[in-house]
Amino acid sequence: MIEWLQNELKHSPEILLFLSLAIGFWIGQFQFGKFQFGGVAGSLLVAVVLSLIGVPVDNGVKALLFALFIYAVGFESGPQFFKSLGPQSIKEILLAVFMAISGLITVLLMAKIFNLDKGLAAGLAAGGMTQSAIIGTAGDALSRLDLPLAEIQKLQANVAIGYAVTYIFGSLGAIIICVNILPKFMGREIHDDALKAEAERLKGAFELAPGQELAIPEIVGRIYKVQQAAGQTLAEIETQTPSLTIERLKRKDKFIDVSPELSLQTDDVVLVVGRRASVVAAADHIGTELQSSAGMEMVMETTDIILRNSKYIDRTLGDVKANTPAYLKHGIYVLGIKRNEEAQPLSDDTILRQGDVVTVYGTKSDLERLIKEAGKALPESLKTDWIFHGAGLVVGLLIGLFVIRIGDVPLTLGAGGGALLSGLLFGWLRSRNKVHGNMPLAASQLLKDLGLAGFVAAVGLQSGLQAIQTIKESGLSLFMIGVVVTLVPLILSMFFARYVLRYDNVAVMAGALSGARSANPAFGGVLDKAGNSIPTVPFAITYALANVFLTLLGPLIVGLA
């Protein structure tokens, strides 16, 4: 039976790959308290079991899947990574560096004390520090060693074994430290400090989380039956009440094209759109508000415009509003301004810069007029720009070909590290020029999920009896070593953050600490305790850095262990 199965599957080994993914992600969805095994670890374990059939997956498939994964990670983190490299985020930078160095030293010491080979040492780092990308960078570095193919495959299998044995506590330990121990260490609760930090940052205002919207929105539409405003022109009404436009008019059940010089008559029905305060105030001098009126519905749109016209560059927002012709700004409402992915204040003193992304609201015709005048609409497409990203992957793979030798130790980023750095660079370039390099979030998530889980499953399919044998012989000792690799860097980094970097807000520190360990489950627990988004900013900075620093531990451990 097994022999028949082997012969059949050799013609289509990808069946085992996708079977590993299907069963692995099914197993990974089960949750035990705060811990969830996850699809990657689940795919690895299933692949190890299926590897007993004896049908490996081609190395080219592994290389392709991992390059796609690590490039997507870099591309997403690029803007935040380069933005974080400044004096304003020096504490986050130092914390991420300290976490990576303490993790590297801890792994090397454990490997020395317990006589672990390069593969197991790298696997300990990947699982104990929950940085799955280390599997790929270490595996790539191992493939470049001057060793027999069988020995290289054994070491690569040991990477997966070390990861599988230590990953569970790697996730759980980070949750325990960041969510439970850190508040006791600081003497304050995450939720209390999160509320305090939010109040200081927003100064009485608040911001919406994904999926939320204001019960009383800023831009509203109302239908009025004209009474007091009879005899006035539309231009006069809009001049009397700024931040308001009349978008539709119905007279005796017939619709009339709106124009500035058009005069209103008693019992006309008008659709008024504008900022809430102005629209509500308009009732006093227009007429009675109606709940509805046939045909008065109107679809409004929101779009992002890349500011390019030099006429508006280096001018304040207030100057532009005051000195732009009425016909051009009619019906246009600015909802937000972003510069290099960072929101700018919507005040009259804000200076507009080349490349600012301005979010505007209005009718389709009004927006088209503004786009033609101000710059270019940010493309909204479900398609990925593979001209841009294909070039990015080529650059990354070329970077991975370079090898630097320190004595007899070859140090190289490999295909994985090269693709990561290229992804960071091309992600930053995308943030500077939104016209090129589109990659929808769903596409990026697919590359990450399929790339990493597929790569790990491919590695697992080559492990076979060697994996099971190693776990039988040293599974418990490996697990305990993994506990050390998980806890020591976290505890050292916690003391470093408190007493050297002087973090004093436990919510901010918890976000930064979980990000420096790229501990997504721990960050989820921190957010749950915080009740708001305060831990997100420090997490985003340290997480972007950790995706680079921790991933690069793979070739370093292979070279130094």
C-alpha positions in Angstrom: 0.0 0.0 0.0 2.7 2.5 1.0 4.8 1.6 -2.1 1.8 2.1 -4.3 1.1 5.5 -2.6 4.7 6.5 -3.1 4.7 5.7 -6.8 1.5 7.7 -7.3 2.5 10.7 -5.3 5.9 11.0 -6.9 4.1 12.2 -10.0 2.3 14.9 -8.0 4.1 15.7 -4.7 2.3 19.0 -4.4 -0.7 17.0 -3.2 1.1 16.4 0.1 2.1 20.0 0.3 -1.5 21.3 0.1 -2.7 18.5 2.2 -0.3 19.6 4.9 -1.6 23.2 4.6 -5.3 22.1 4.7 -4.9 19.9 7.8 -2.3 22.1 9.4 -4.4 25.2 9.3 -7.4 23.2 10.5 -5.4 22.1 13.6 -4.0 25.6 14.0 -7.4 27.3 14.4 -8.1 25.6 17.8 -7.5 27.9 20.7 -6.5 26.9 24.2 -7.0 29.9 26.5 -4.8 32.7 25.1 -2.7 30.3 23.0 -3.5 29.3 19.5 -1.1 26.9 17.7 -1.4 28.6 14.3 -1.4 27.4 10.8 2.3 27.5 10.2 3.2 25.3 13.2 0.2 23.1 12.4 1.4 22.7 8.7 4.9 21.8 9.9 3.7 19.0 12.2 1.3 17.6 9.6 4.1 17.7 7.0 6.5 15.9 9.3 3.9 13.1 9.7 3.2 12.9 5.9 7.0 12.8 5.2 6.9 9.2 6.4 5.5 8.4 3.0 8.9 9.3 1.6 7.9 11.8 -1.1 9.9 15.0 -0.8 9.2 18.4 -2.4 11.6 20.0 -4.9 14.0 22.5 -3.4 13.0 25.0 -6.0 9.5 25.1 -4.6 10.8 25.8 -1.2 13.0 28.7 -2.4 10.1 30.2 -4.4 7.6 30.1 -1.6 10.0 31.5 1.0 11.1 34.4 -1.3 7.5 35.4 -1.8 6.8 35.3 1.9 9.8 37.2 3.1 9.5 39.9 0.4 5.9 40.5 1.3 6.9 40.9 5.0 9.5 43.4 4.0 7.2 45.3 1.7 4.6 45.8 4.4 7.2 46.8 7.0 9.2 49.1 4.7 7.6 52.5 5.3 7.4 52.0 9.1 10.9 50.6 9.2 12.6 53.5 7.5 10.4 56.0 9.3 11.5 54.5 12.6 15.2 55.1 11.9 15.3 58.5 13.6 15.9 60.1 16.9 12.2 60.2 17.8 12.1 56.4 18.0 15.6 55.7 19.5 14.1 53.8 22.4 12.3 51.4 20.1 15.3 50.9 17.9 17.6 50.2 20.9 15.0 47.8 22.4 14.7 45.8 19.1 18.5 45.7 18.8 18.9 44.6 22.4 16.3 41.8 22.0 18.0 40.5 18.9 21.5 40.5 20.4 20.3 38.9 23.7 18.5 36.3 21.7 21.5 35.5 19.6 23.8 35.2 22.6 21.3 33.0 24.5 21.0 30.6 21.6 24.7 30.4 21.0 25.3 29.7 24.7 22.7 27.0 24.8 24.1 25.5 21.6 27.6 25.5 23.2 26.5 24.1 26.5 24.3 21.3 25.1 26.4 20.6 22.0 23.6 21.4 19.5 24.3 21.4 15.8 23.7 24.4 13.6 20.2 23.2 12.5 18.9 22.6 16.0 20.4 25.9 17.2 18.6 27.8 14.4 15.4 26.0 15.1 15.6 27.0 18.8 15.9 30.6 17.7 13.0 30.3 15.3 10.6 28.6 17.7 11.8 30.0 21.0 11.6 33.6 19.6 8.6 32.8 17.4 10.3 34.3 14.3 9.3 31.7 11.7 11.3 33.4 9.0 14.5 32.2 10.7 13.7 28.8 9.4 14.1 30.1 5.8 17.2 32.2 6.3 18.9 29.5 8.3 17.9 26.8 5.8 19.2 28.9 3.0 22.5 29.5 4.8 22.8 25.8 5.5 22.4 25.0 1.8 25.5 27.0 1.1 27.8 25.1 3.5 30.5 22.9 2.0 28.9 19.7 3.3 27.4 16.6 1.6 23.8 17.0 0.5 22.5 14.4 3.0 24.2 16.3 5.9 22.7 19.6 4.7 19.2 18.1 4.5 19.6 16.6 8.0 20.6 20.0 9.4 17.7 21.7 7.6 15.3 19.0 9.1 16.7 19.8 12.5 15.8 23.4 12.0 12.2 22.4 11.6 12.4 20.0 14.5 13.8 22.6 16.9 11.1 25.0 15.7 8.3 22.6 16.2 9.4 21.5 19.7 9.9 25.1 21.0 7.3 27.1 19.2 4.4 26.4 21.6 6.2 27.9 24.7 7.7 30.5 22.5 4.2 32.0 22.0 2.9 31.2 25.4 6.0 32.6 27.2 5.7 35.9 25.4 2.1 36.2 26.5 3.0 35.4 30.1 5.7 38.0 30.2 4.0 40.8 28.2 0.5 40.4 29.5 0.9 39.0 33.1 4.4 39.6 34.5 5.1 43.1 33.0 2.2 44.9 34.7 3.2 43.4 38.0 6.8 44.4 37.4 5.7 48.0 36.6 3.1 48.1 39.4 0.4 49.3 37.1 -2.3 47.9 34.8 -2.1 48.0 31.0 -5.6 49.3 30.7 -5.1 52.2 33.1 -1.9 53.4 31.4 -3.4 53.0 27.9 -6.3 55.3 28.9 -3.9 57.8 30.4 -1.7 57.8 27.2 -4.7 58.1 24.9 -6.0 61.1 26.8 -2.6 62.8 26.6 -2.1 62.1 22.9 -5.5 63.0 21.7 -6.1 66.0 24.1 -9.8 65.3 24.4 -10.3 64.0 20.8 -10.6 60.3 19.9 -9.9 58.1 16.9 -11.8 55.2 15.4 -10.6 51.6 15.3 -11.2 49.5 12.2 -14.8 48.7 11.7 -16.0 51.6 13.8 -17.8 54.8 12.6 -19.1 57.9 14.3 -22.8 57.8 15.4 -22.8 61.5 14.4 -20.6 61.8 11.3 -18.7 64.9 10.4 -20.1 65.1 6.8 -23.9 64.7 6.6 -26.8 65.2 4.2 -30.2 66.7 5.0 -33.4 67.3 3.0 -35.1 70.6 3.5 -38.4 72.1 2.3 -37.7 75.7 1.4 -39.6 78.4 3.3 -37.4 81.2 4.8 -34.8 81.0 2.0 -37.4 81.6 -0.8 -36.0 84.2 -3.2 -32.3 83.6 -2.4 -29.9 82.2 -4.9 -27.9 79.0 -4.1 -24.7 81.1 -4.1 -26.1 83.4 -1.4 -27.1 80.5 0.8 -23.7 78.8 0.4 -21.9 82.1 1.1 -24.0 82.7 4.3 -23.1 79.3 5.6 -19.6 78.0 4.9 -18.9 74.3 4.6 -22.3 73.6 3.0 -23.4 73.0 -0.6 -26.8 72.4 -2.2 -26.4 69.3 -4.3 -30.0 68.6 -5.6 -33.2 70.6 -6.1 -36.7 69.4 -6.8 -39.5 71.9 -7.7 -43.1 70.6 -8.1 -41.8 67.0 -8.5 -39.4 68.0 -11.3 -35.6 68.1 -10.8 -33.8 71.2 -11.8 -30.0 71.5 -12.5 -28.4 73.4 -9.7 -26.3 76.5 -10.5 -25.0 79.3 -8.3 -27.4 81.9 -9.8 -30.6 79.8 -9.4 -33.1 81.3 -7.0 -35.1 79.2 -4.6 -38.9 79.2 -4.5 -41.3 78.4 -1.6 -41.8 74.6 -1.2 -38.7 73.7 -3.2 -37.1 70.5 -1.9 -33.3 70.7 -1.6 -30.6 68.2 -0.6 -27.9 70.0 1.5 -24.6 68.3 2.1 -21.8 69.6 4.3 -20.1 69.6 7.7 -22.6 68.6 10.4 -22.7 71.9 12.3 -23.3 73.9 9.1 -26.0 71.6 7.8 -27.9 71.6 11.1 -27.7 75.4 11.4 -29.0 75.8 7.9 -32.5 74.7 9.0 -33.0 78.2 10.7 -32.7 80.0 7.3 -33.8 77.4 4.7 -36.9 75.7 6.0 -38.3 72.5 7.5 -36.3 69.3 7.4 -37.9 66.3 5.7 -37.2 62.7 6.6 -37.2 61.7 3.0 -38.3 62.7 -0.5 -38.5 60.6 -3.7 -35.5 60.9 -5.9 -33.4 63.1 -3.5 -31.0 60.3 -2.8 -27.4 60.9 -4.0 -24.3 58.8 -4.0 -21.2 60.5 -2.6 -17.7 59.3 -3.0 -14.4 59.4 -1.0 -11.1 59.3 -2.9 -7.4 59.9 -2.2 -5.6 62.4 -4.4 -1.8 62.7 -4.7 -1.0 66.4 -4.7 1.2 67.4 -7.6 0.2 70.8 -8.9 3.0 73.2 -8.0 0.3 75.9 -7.6 -0.7 74.4 -4.3 2.7 73.3 -3.0 4.2 75.0 0.1 1.0 76.8 0.8 -1.1 76.5 4.0 -4.4 74.7 3.9 -6.1 77.9 5.0 -4.6 79.9 2.2 -5.7 77.3 -0.4 -9.3 77.3 1.0 -9.5 81.2 1.1 -8.0 81.8 -2.4 -9.3 79.0 -4.5 -12.1 80.0 -6.9 -15.6 79.0 -5.7 -16.4 76.9 -8.7 -13.3 74.7 -8.1 -13.8 74.0 -4.4 -17.6 73.7 -4.6 -18.9 70.5 -3.0 -15.4 69.3 -2.0 -14.7 68.4 1.7 -11.2 67.5 2.9 -11.3 64.6 5.3 -7.6 64.0 5.9 -4.1 64.6 4.8 -1.3 62.1 4.9 2.4 62.6 4.3 4.6 59.5 4.1 1.8 57.4 5.7 1.5 59.8 8.6 -1.7 61.8 9.2 -1.3 65.6 9.3 -3.5 68.0 11.3 -6.5 69.4 9.4 -5.8 73.0 10.5 -5.4 76.2 8.5 -1.7 76.3 9.4 -0.9 72.9 7.8 1.5 73.4 4.9 0.8 71.2 1.9 3.8 69.4 0.3 4.5 67.7 -2.9 3.2 64.1 -2.8 0.8 64.6 0.1 -2.2 62.2 -0.1 -5.4 64.2 0.4 -8.6 62.4 1.2 -11.6 64.2 -0.2 -15.4 63.7 -0.2 -17.9 64.8 -2.8 -19.9 63.9 -5.8 -18.2 62.1 -8.7 -18.2 65.2 -10.9 -16.8 67.4 -8.2 -14.0 65.0 -7.4 -13.1 64.6 -11.1 -12.8 68.3 -11.4 -10.5 68.5 -8.4 -8.4 65.6 -9.5 -7.8 67.3 -12.9 -6.7 70.4 -11.1 -4.7 69.1 -8.1 -2.9 66.0 -9.2 -3.6 62.4 -9.6 -6.1 60.0 -8.0 -4.6 57.3 -6.0 -5.3 54.1 -8.0 -7.7 51.7 -6.4 -7.1 48.3 -7.9 -7.4 44.7 -6.9 -4.4 43.9 -9.2 -0.9 43.5 -8.0 1.8 45.5 -9.9 4.0 42.6 -10.8 6.3 44.8 -12.9 7.3 46.6 -9.7 7.3 43.5 -7.4 9.0 41.2 -10.0 11.8 43.7 -10.1 11.9 43.8 -6.3 12.3 40.1 -6.1 15.0 40.1 -8.7 17.0 42.7 -6.7 16.5 40.8 -3.5 17.7 37.5 -4.9 20.7 39.2 -6.5 21.6 40.7 -3.0 21.4 37.2 -1.6 24.1 35.9 -3.9 26.8 38.0 -2.2 28.9 36.2 0.4 31.3 37.8 2.9 33.9 35.6 4.6 35.2 36.4 8.0 38.0 33.9 8.4 36.5 30.6 7.5 33.0 31.7 8.3 30.8 32.5 5.3 28.2 35.2 6.1 25.5 35.8 3.6 22.0 37.1 3.6 21.0 34.4 1.2 17.9 34.6 -0.9 15.7 35.1 2.2 17.6 38.0 3.7 18.1 39.6 0.3 14.4 39.4 -0.5 13.6 40.9 3.0 15.9 43.9 2.4 14.6 44.4 -1.1 11.0 44.2 0.2 11.8 46.9 2.8 13.3 49.1 0.1 10.5 48.6 -2.4 7.9 49.1 0.3 9.5 52.4 1.1 9.6 53.4 -2.5 5.9 52.5 -2.8 5.1 54.8 0.1 6.9 57.7 -1.7 5.2 57.2 -5.0 1.7 55.6 -4.7 1.3 55.4 -8.4 3.5 52.3 -8.7 3.8 49.1 -6.7 0.2 48.4 -5.8 -0.3 45.2 -3.7 -3.7 44.9 -2.1 -3.6 43.8 1.5 -5.4 40.5 0.6 -2.7 39.7 -2.0 0.1 40.5 0.5 -1.6 38.3 3.2 -1.9 35.5 0.7 1.8 35.7 -0.2 2.7 35.6 3.5 0.4 32.8 4.5 1.0 30.6 1.5 4.7 31.4 1.3 5.7 30.7 4.9 3.3 27.8 5.6 4.1 26.2 2.2 7.8 26.6 2.8 7.6 25.1 6.3 5.5 22.3 5.0 8.0 21.6 2.2 10.8 21.5 4.8 8.7 19.2 7.0 8.1 16.8 4.1 11.8 16.1 4.0 12.2 15.5 7.7 10.7 12.0 8.0 12.0 9.4 10.4 14.8 11.7 11.4 12.4 14.2 12.9 10.5 11.6 15.0 13.8 10.0 16.1 15.3 13.3 17.2 12.2 14.3 19.1 12.1 10.9 20.9 15.8 11.2 21.9 15.9 14.8 23.0 12.4 16.3 22.8 12.1 17.2 26.5 15.6 18.6 26.7 15.0 20.7 23.6 11.7 21.9 25.0 13.4 23.1 28.2 16.2 24.8 26.3 13.5 26.5 24.3 12.0 27.8 27.5 15.3 29.4 28.3 15.6 30.9 24.8 12.1 32.3 25.1 12.3 33.8 28.7 15.8 35.1 29.0 15.8 37.6 26.1 12.3 38.8 27.2 13.2 39.3 30.8 16.6 41.0 30.0 14.8 43.2 27.5 12.1 44.1 30.1 14.8 45.3 32.6 16.6 47.1 29.8 13.5 48.9 28.7 12.6 49.9 32.3 15.9 50.9 33.8 18.0 51.9 30.8 15.5 53.2 28.2 13.2 54.6 31.0 9.9 53.4 29.7 7.3 54.5 32.3 4.0 53.6 30.6 3.2 49.9 30.8 0.9 49.9 27.8 3.5 51.5 25.6 6.2 49.3 27.0 4.1 46.1 26.5 3.5 47.0 22.8 7.2 47.7 22.2 8.3 44.5 24.0 5.9 42.3 22.1 6.9 43.9 18.8 10.6 43.5 19.5 10.0 39.7 19.9 7.6 39.8 16.8 5.1 38.1 19.2 1.8 38.5 17.6 -0.2 36.4 20.1 1.3 38.4 23.0 0.4 41.7 21.2 -3.1 40.5 20.8 -3.3 39.9 24.5 -1.8 43.4 25.2 -4.4 45.1 22.9 -7.2 43.2 24.7 -6.0 44.4 28.0 -5.4 48.0 26.8 -8.9 48.4 25.2 -7.5 51.0 22.7 -4.8 51.4 20.1 -2.1 52.9 22.3 0.3 49.9 22.2 0.0 49.7 18.4 2.5 52.5 17.5 5.5 51.2 19.6 4.6 47.7 18.5 4.6 48.7 14.8 8.1 50.2 15.1 9.7 47.4 17.0 7.9 44.7 15.0 9.2 46.2 11.7 12.7 46.2 13.1 12.3 42.7 14.6 11.2 41.4 11.2 14.7 42.4 10.0 16.9 41.8 13.0 15.5 38.5 14.2 15.3 37.1 10.6 18.9 37.9 10.1 19.8 35.7 13.1 19.4 32.7 10.9 22.6 33.0 8.9 24.4 34.4 12.0 23.6 31.3 14.0 24.6 29.0 11.1 27.9 30.9 10.8 28.7 31.1 14.5 27.1 28.1 16.2 
